[in-house]
Amino acid sequence: MVEHTSHARPRRGPNDDRHLSKSAGRLIPRCAVALALLSLATLGLARVARAQQKSGQAPAEEPVIRLPEISVTGPARLPETLPRSWVPNAVDVIPGAEISGTRPLALPDVMQRSPGVTLQNEQGNTFQPSLTLRGFAVSPVTGIPQGVSVFLDGVRLNEPTVEEVNFDLIPLADIERVEVIRGASVLFGRNTLGGAVNLITRRGEDTLEIVPEISGGSFGRREYQLRLGGPARPFDYYLSLGESLEDGFRAFTDARVSRLLGKLGFRLNGTDATLSYQYSNDRIKQAGSLPESALRVDRAENFTPGDFFAPELHQVILNGRQPLGQHWTLSANAFARSLKSEQFNVNLIGDNSRLRNDTLSTGGTLQATHRSTIVGRENVLIFGAEYTHHDVGSRTFEENATIRSLRADLTDSQHAAGAFVQNSLVLVRDVLVRGSTVILTLAGRWDWLQHDLGDRRGGPRGGVDEVKRFDPRAALNVNVSERFGVYGRSSESFRAPAFLELTCAGPGAVCPGLQVGVSPDPPLNPVVARTYEAGVRSRPFDWLEADVSGFWTNIEDDIFSVSPSGTTGLFFQNIGKTRRQGVEVGLRGSAGTLLEAYTNYAYTRATFQDRAALATPLPPGTQTVRPGDLLSLVPEHRVNVGLAYHPWRWATFSLDFAYVGSQFLRGDEVNRRKPLPGYTVLNLGASAKARGFETFIRLNNALDNEYETFGTFAPNGRVEGNPVERFLTPAPPINVIVGLQYTF
């Protein structure tokens, strides 16, 4: 059930650039050099380890590169533990050891080994990739309809401007674990169409720990990290300082990502509370995509040098958890978040654009859990409420070599409230076989979201856009034994039109660049998703785990961004019905402590289900999609294989292989043009530990394959007549990173 009210609202203008160029140094490592470094690092530590063993000291156990473990965390708005057999979702947990083992720069790098996760890179730098999960996108790019929610310590990270996620602002080195809850989940609220990603940061451990780390590698990459934490009972503390620098493998793509994270914890008599503060200050130059004609000449070229993104973040998060007697637990969360950002875009066929956003967000969540028995059957009830307020200010400038003009100066006061409830009950026990259970889960969530748009330049006021929505869920887990269980569920979720979408709605309201419009627009309807999912979890042998899930998601009033012919602008429109359906298979095995391995396969089919007329950059400027046409940039097939080999307790060698199938380019929703071809990537790694030291080496794209992860169509401003051609983003060539850390 959904209510949507909308009144006339404003738009706003483009964004363009001034450039700051700095030549980007490039380091193209050769395989032989990288393998030699790997061998020398490993052999050097081998000597230390042997000396350690001779002196009677046991070498430290190697914790890195662990394969995905079976989760026992239940989907809930704030963390709540449920038995794995009670969870009617496909859930992946990526522990901190695995995150550090892959040496990622952004969250999508961590997630891409999970079933069905695909990376694209529209911005052309390593800190701002996009990803799709079950055919839904989560991206830092404004203009991409977002369908995945991301949370950090209980706080939603999807920005209020257009629900985008700035991955460069996530303190990845300080993440204790990543939880990926696949599919629609009503407890996580709006925007959770393809899934939710829940991030939990580290806190002080039981012993004092000081860990400096330094690493460097190809393309001028340098990273400096210092972590310290420990106890001061009943308190604990954690502090992390980090900076990442790189020149980039493409011209004029140097980047700096700097952050600080401090966290104070308190534990006493069941009370558990944490207070954290994060500061981030980044400056990231963007290469974007290249015309295919230029790509053939130089894959490292920057077609429009000068684009950059510069955010500054202050964020405070308070979390608390308190048992109340034997059966009740109360959890609470409060936060304040201030983000100022500047995005500058160079335009070869028009004025440059500059967008300055200033957002202040505050809010909180209260959640209660009751564990009891009903007629002798275990029952877990979770319910709660949340509220968030966003003050958004956004100014757009158009500028050229001689003048800068203010195109738009808009505000958005957003209010978002929600209430949720979920109950899980053991219906029967010992019916199929002794130890078997059948668990019924029922859940629902009500959301209210309001945008109040205003124009500080005195133009037409945008008015109010309001959405009210109730989403239900029903699920059943049938567990034959501890080793085998099946589940099925039906759920609904929604996505409300965001600030940018509301101000750039319709072909009469094209927004230059990716910025907000300046005139009243037609209304957009909320997106509604209905998901059906079934899955199997099994452990046929002690050394093997297997998970299989199938999903079917029908979307109504999907919001689509389209670019008219001959422009670099876009607008948004509802396009009727679409569908995402597929199968995900995951296997994980181990041979004692010597070898760990995983493999997974995902088939994802994302299609239009209605005829719809869409604008396109391709002549004649319109295309009519038909039921069954594939959505762009969603590969149907993906395969991942990984190995972690531990020949000695102090050493680990790893291998990761991925295959990603072909994808149609954005702008070719009728599937008539040549798609991006499928590609394979092989990554190798090694690490070793002794006497508190750890060294590591990571060789990415070890076979030096040339491939592209993103494609669209756009006018080529450097050719007479501005002809429209394929624009592609090249992936980095073979590259290496080597590092060393010491734990005091």
FENWO-V111995 format. One line per field, one symbol per residue. phi: phi as a letter, one per 20 degrees, with the letter a starting at -180 (. if undefined). psi: psi as a letter, one per 30 degrees, with the letter a starting at -180 (. if undefined). burial: 1 if it has 9 or more other ideal C-beta (glycine too) atoms within 8 Angstrom, else 0. Layout:
# FENWO-V111995
phi: ???
psi: ???
burial: ???
This chain:
# FENWO-V111995
phi: .cdccbcgbecbefbbccdddbfdfccdfegffffffgffffffffffffffffeneffffeeelefgefeceefbgdgbecggfeeececdcdfgfffffeledbggffefeegmecdccffmcfecfdbdclnddcbeefoefecceccclndfeffffbmfceffeefffdefadddeenfcffengmeeeqcddddefbfefcfbccebcbaaflmfcccbccbardbgeebbbcccbbdcbenedflcfbcccbcccbddbcalnfcccccccccbcbcecemedggffffebfefdfcfpfbccdcccbccdcbbbfcmeddcdcbbbbcbdcdbccdcecedaffccdcdcccccraccccccdbcclmdfbcdcbabbbcccddcbdcddbcfdbccfebbdcbddcccbccbbcdcffbclefbfnfbcddccbbbdccccddecdfenffffncccccbdcdbcbcdddfbfebbcbbbcbcbbcegegfffecdofecfdflcdeeccgcffdefecdcdcbcbccbcfcfecccccbccbceddlgececdffncdebbdbfcndcbcbrcccccbbbdmeebcbbbbccdcddcfdcfbecfbffgeocbdedgofefflcffcbcccbccddfcfeccdcbcccccffbfffodfemdefefffbcccdcbbbbcalnecdbbcdelgelfebcdbbbcbfefedgnlfebfdcdfeffgbcccbbccde
psi: kkkkkklkllllaakalkkjkkkjkkjjkkeeeeeeeeeeeeeefeeeeeeeeeggkklkkjfliklklkkgkkjlelkkklkeffjhljkkkjleeeefffhlfleeeeffflkgkkkliefglffhlllkjhgklklfjkfkkkgkkkkjhfkkfkkfegglkjfffkiefgkelkkjjklkjfffalfieflkkkkklllkaflkkkjkkkllalhgkkkkkkkklalikglllkkkkkkkklfkflkhhklkjklkkkkklkkkhfkjkkklkkkkjljjkkfalkkeeeefejfgkjeikfklkjlkkkkkkkkkkjkjaffkkkklkklkkkkklkkkkkkfgallkkkjkjkkklalkkkkkkkakjhgkkkkkklallkkkkjkkkkkkklaffkkkjekjlljjkkkklklkkkkkjellheelkfllkkkkkllkkkkkkkjkljfggakkfakkkkkkkklkklkkjjeaffklllklkllllkkkleeeffhjlfghkkkbhakaglklllklkkkkjkkkklkkliflfgkkkkkkkljjkkkhkkkklklkglgallklkgbklkklakkkkkkllibgekkllklkkkkjjlkflkkkklkfkkgflkjllkfkkklhjkekkkkkkkjkiflffkkklkkkkkkllkklkfhffhflklklllkkkkllklkkkhfkkllkkjkhfghkklkfkkaklkjfgkkfhkklkkkjklkaklkkklklkj.
burial: 010101001111111110000001011010101110110011011101100110000011010111110010111111110101111111111111111111110111111111111111111111111111111111111101111111111110111111111111111111111111111111111111111111111111100011101111111111101111111000111111011111111111111111111111110000111111111111111111111101100011111111111111111111111100000111111011111111111110001111111111101111111010000010111111111111111111111000000111111111111111111111000000000111111111111111111110000011111111111111111111100111111111111111111111110011111111111010010111111111111110000111111111111111111111101111111111111111011111110000111111111111111001011111001011100011111111111111111100011111111111111110111110101101111111111111001111111111001011111111110000010111111111111111111100
